[in-house]
Amino acid sequence: MSPAKRPPPPPGRTTAPLPEPAAYTLIGADGRPFRSATPGALAGTRRGRLYGRLDCPSALRALARGGYARHRVFFADEATAVAAGYRPWAVCLPERYRAWKAASS
């Protein structure tokens, strides 16, 4: 048996493309995960509530050792990470960390 096919559209009409499924899970400003079609720009860890660059050497070493992968989260941008209650990672975002530290003192 052959698989069922979609009938052709009526003359003069085209079929709309099917939406692509969301492939990434990001954390929103409310701290809740949501599905996104675009990858996150920043990564973080739920345990320490830290965020940093995706290419952060410290994070990459921890991941290579098998650390914190299950606690890793992703954010669309810095404003979302801050709104969700995360702080900058001092290793890969030292200027932002210093500004955060000075503001929270």
PAZAPA-4460 file (N, C-alpha, C; in steps of 0.05 Angstrom, whole numbers, plus 32768, in hexadecimal, padded with zeros to 4 digits):
% residues 105
    n_x    n_y    n_z   ca_x   ca_y   ca_z    c_x    c_y    c_z   seq   type   mol
   8010   7FE8   8000   8000   8000   8000   8011   8019   8000     1      M     A
   800A   802D   7FF1   8019   8045   7FF0   800F   8059   8005     2      S     A
   8021   806A   800F   8018   807E   8023   8004   8091   8017     3      P     A
   7FF2   809B   8029   7FDE   80AE   8020   7FEB   80C8   8018     4      A     A
   7FE1   80D3   8002   7FEC   80EC   7FF8   7FD7   8102   7FFC     5      K     A
   7FE1   811A   7FFF   7FD0   8131   8002   7FC4   8137   7FE6     6      R     A
   7FA9   813C   7FE5   7F9E   8142   7FCA   7FA8   815C   7FC0     7      P     A
   7FA9   815F   7FA6   7FB4   8178   7F9A   7FA1   818F   7FA1     8      P     A
   7FAC   81A8   7FA3   7F9B   81BF   7FA9   7F89   81C5   7F91     9      P     A
   7F72   81D3   7F96   7F61   81DB   7F80   7F70   81ED   7F6D    10      P     A
   7F68   81EF   7F53   7F76   8200   7F40   7F77   821D   7F4A    11      P     A
   7F8F   8229   7F47   7F92   8245   7F4F   7F9A   8248   7F6C    12      G     A
   7F9C   8232   7F7B   7FA4   8234   7F97   7FBD   8223   7F9C    13      R     A
   7FCD   822C   7FAE   7FE5   821D   7FB6   7FE3   8214   7FD2    14      T     A
   7FF1   8200   7FD9   7FF1   81F6   7FF5   8005   8206   8005    15      T     A
   7FFF   820C   801E   8011   821A   802F   8026   8207   8039    16      A     A
   803F   8210   803C   8054   81FE   8046   804E   81F7   8063    17      P     A
   8054   81DF   806B   8050   81D7   8086   8065   81E4   8098    18      L     A
   805D   81EE   80AF   8071   81FB   80C1   8086   81E7   80CA    19      P     A
   809F   81F0   80CC   80B4   81DF   80D7   80B1   81DE   80F5    20      E     A
   80B6   81C6   8100   80B3   81C4   811D   80CA   81D3   812B    21      P     A
   80C3   81DD   8143   80D8   81EA   8153   80EC   81D6   815C    22      A     A
   8105   81DC   815A   811A   81C9   815F   812B   81CF   8178    23      A     A
   8127   81E6   8185   8137   81EE   819B   8125   81F5   81B3    24      Y     A
   8130   81EF   81CB   8122   81F7   81E3   8131   820D   81F0    25      T     A
   8125   8224   81F3   8131   823B   8200   8122   8241   821A    26      L     A
   812E   8252   822B   8122   825B   8243   8118   8278   823E    27      I     A
   80FF   827D   8245   80F3   8297   8241   80F9   82AA   8259    28      G     A
   80F0   82C2   8257   80F4   82D6   826C   80E6   82CE   8286    29      A     A
   80D1   82BE   8284   80C3   82B4   829B   80D1   829C   82A8    30      D     A
   80E7   8293   829C   80F6   827C   82A7   80EB   8261   829D    31      G     A
   80D7   8261   828C   80CB   8248   8282   80D6   8241   8267    32      R     A
   80DA   8227   8262   80E4   821F   8247   80CE   8222   8232    33      P     A
   80D7   8228   8219   80C5   8229   8202   80D4   821F   81EA    34      F     A
   80C5   8215   81D6   80D1   820B   81BD   80D6   8223   81AA    35      R     A
   80EC   8222   819C   80F4   8237   8189   80FF   822B   8170    36      S     A
   80FA   8238   815A   8105   8230   8140   8122   8239   813D    37      A     A
   812B   824C   814E   8146   8256   814C   8156   824F   8165    38      T     A
   816F   8249   8163   817F   8242   817A   8184   8259   818D    39      P     A
   818B   8253   81A5   8191   8268   81B8   81AC   8276   81B2    40      G     A
   81AE   828F   81BB   81C7   829E   81B7   81D9   829C   81CF    41      A     A
   81CE   8294   81E6   81DD   8291   81FE   81D5   8277   820C    42      L     A
   81E8   826C   821C   81E2   8254   822B   81E6   825A   8248    43      A     A
   81DC   8249   8259   81DF   824C   8275   81DB   8232   8284    44      G     A
   81DB   8233   829E   81D7   821C   82AE   81C2   8222   82C3    45      T     A
   81AF   820F   82C6   8199   8213   82DA   81A4   8213   82F6    46      R     A
   81B8   8203   82FC   81C2   8200   8317   81CD   821A   8322    47      R     A
   81DE   8228   8313   81EA   8240   831D   81DC   8259   8313    48      G     A
   81C8   8256   8302   81B9   826C   82F6   81CC   8280   82E9    49      R     A
   81DE   8275   82D9   81F2   8284   82CB   81EC   8283   82AD    50      L     A
   81F4   8297   829E   81F3   8296   8281   820D   82A0   8275    51      Y     A
   8213   8297   825D   822C   829F   8250   822B   8299   8232    52      G     A
   8241   829D   8225   8243   8298   8208   8242   827A   8202    53      R     A
   8239   8273   81EB   8237   8257   81E3   8253   824A   81E0    54      L     A
   8267   825B   81DA   8282   8251   81D6   8294   8256   81EF    55      D     A
   8288   8259   8206   8297   825E   821F   82AA   8247   8224    56      C     A
   82C4   824C   8226   82D7   8236   822B   82D1   8226   8245    57      P     A
   82C9   8234   8259   82C3   8227   8273   82AC   8214   8270    58      S     A
   8297   821D   8263   827F   820C   825F   8286   81F4   824D    59      A     A
   8295   81F9   8238   829C   81E3   8226   82AD   81CE   8234    60      L     A
   82BF   81D7   8246   82CF   81C3   8255   82BD   81B3   8268    61      R     A
   82AA   81C0   8275   8298   81B2   8287   8287   819E   8278    62      A     A
   827E   81A6   8260   826E   8194   8250   827F   817C   8246    63      L     A
   8298   8181   823F   82AA   816B   8236   82AF   8157   824C    64      A     A
   82AF   8161   8265   82B3   814F   827C   8299   8141   8284    65      R     A
   8283   8147   8277   826A   813B   827D   825A   814B   8292    66      G     A
   8263   8163   8297   8255   8174   82AB   823D   8183   82A0    67      G     A
   822B   8188   82B0   8213   8199   82AE   8203   8199   8294    68      Y     A
   8207   8186   8282   81F8   8186   8269   81DA   8184   826F    69      A     A
   81D1   8175   8283   81B5   8173   8288   81A9   818C   8295    70      R     A
   81BA   819E   829F   81B1   81B6   82AC   81B4   81CF   8299    71      H     A
   81BE   81CA   8280   81C3   81E0   826E   81A9   81EB   8262    72      R     A
   81A8   8205   8260   8191   8212   8254   819A   8226   823F    73      V     A
   8188   8230   822F   818F   8242   8219   817C   825A   8219    74      F     A
   8187   8271   8211   8177   828A   8210   817A   8297   81F5    75      F     A
   8165   82A4   81ED   8165   82B3   81D3   8177   82CA   81D4    76      A     A
   8179   82D8   81EB   8189   82F0   81EE   818F   82F5   820B    77      D     A
   81A0   8309   8210   81A9   830F   822B   8192   831A   823C    78      E     A
   8181   832A   8231   816A   8336   8240   8158   8320   824B    79      A     A
   8154   830B   823B   8143   82F5   8244   8150   82E6   825A    80      T     A
   816A   82E1   8258   8179   82D3   826E   8177   82E3   8288    81      A     A
   817B   82FD   8287   817A   830D   829F   815E   830E   82AA    82      V     A
   8149   8310   8299   812D   8311   82A2   8126   82F6   82AF    83      A     A
   8132   82E0   82A6   812C   82C6   82B2   813B   82C1   82CC    84      A     A
   814C   82D5   82D4   815A   82D3   82EE   8176   82C7   82ED    85      G     A
   8182   82C7   82D5   819D   82BD   82D2   81B1   82D4   82D2    86      Y     A
   81CA   82CF   82DA   81DF   82E3   82DB   81F5   82DC   82C7    87      R     A
   8205   82EF   82BF   821B   82EA   82AC   8230   82D8   82B9    88      P     A
   823C   82C7   82A8   8251   82B5   82B0   826B   82C5   82AF    89      W     A
   827A   82C7   82C5   8292   82D7   82C7   82A8   82CE   82B4    90      A     A
   82A9   82B5   82AD   82BF   82AB   829C   82BD   82B6   8280    91      V     A
   82A5   82B4   8273   82A3   82BC   8257   8296   82D7   8253    92      C     A
   828A   82E3   8268   827F   82FD   8266   8289   830F   827D    93      L     A
   82A3   8313   827F   82AE   8321   8296   82A4   833D   829A    94      P     A
   82A1   834C   8284   8297   8368   8287   827B   8369   8291    95      E     A
   826A   8357   8286   824E   8356   828F   824C   834C   82AB    96      R     A
   825E   833A   82B3   825E   8330   82CE   8265   8346   82E2    97      Y     A
   827A   8356   82DB   8282   836C   82ED   826B   8380   82F0    98      R     A
   825E   8386   82DA   8247   8399   82DB   8231   838E   82EC    99      A     A
   822B   8374   82E9   8216   8367   82F9   821E   8367   8317   100      W     A
   8237   8361   831C   8242   8360   8338   8240   837C   8345   101      K     A
   8248   8391   8336   8247   83AC   8341   822A   83B5   8346   102      A     A
   8218   83AD   8335   81FC   83B5   8338   81EE   83A6   834E   103      A     A
   81F7   838E   8354   81EA   837E   8369   81F7   8381   8385   104      S     A
   820C   8392   8386   8219   8397   83A0   820C   83AD   83AF   105      S     A
***
